[in-house]
Amino acid sequence: MSPRRSKVTAKAYRRKPPGTMNSLEAAYAAHLEKLRKEGEIIWWAYEPIKLRLANKTTYNPDFLVIRSNGDVEVHETKGRWHDDARVKIKVAAEYFWFFRFVAIQQQPKKLGGGWKYEYFGGGNEEE
């Protein structure tokens, strides 16, 4: 008789093809385009860079944004934070100190909608 093995399952992340936005990213891209037209930002791009954090560990941020004052920000949209994503953005903010890292979550309509910002490195004030 063989010993029973406990079954360990991990929830797999559904990966999208590179360069393809999910619905949250598309909504945030529309928001960035509105900010660009209003003059708050001068440029943004979707998945333009890959940051190397360690051997065989990279971080591909969702958006790179240049504000009208010249500040460069890395924006990461999340529907829900997983521990590994939070660790990566914190490590990236320490290593790439010259960028301001911003985590963005869309607020539910029942809470007024809009966007919730969390800052890492390069300043931590709310907008």
C-alpha positions, 0 to 999 in steps of 0.5 A: 500500500502506498502512502497517501500524498496530499494534493497541492494545487496552485492557481495558475495565472492566465497569461496574455500574449505580449503586447495585448492589453486586458480590459483593466489595462485598456481602461487605464490606457484610455485614462492616460490618453485623457491625461495626455490630452489635458496636458498632465502627461506628455507621453505614455507607452504600454509594456515598453521596457523589461527590468532585470531584478535578479538572475532569471527574474524580470519585471515587465511593467504595464506602462511607462509615463512621462509627466508634464514636469519631466518625471518618469513613472512606471505604472502597474495596473492590478485588479488584485495584488498577489504577493509576488507582484507586490514584492517585485514592484518594491524590489524594482522601486529600490533598484531603479530608484530614478523611476517613480513606481505607481500601482493602480487599482480601479475603484468600484463604481459603488465607491465612486469609481476612478483610480486608486494610486499607491506609490513606491520610490521616487516620492509617495504623495497621493494625487 
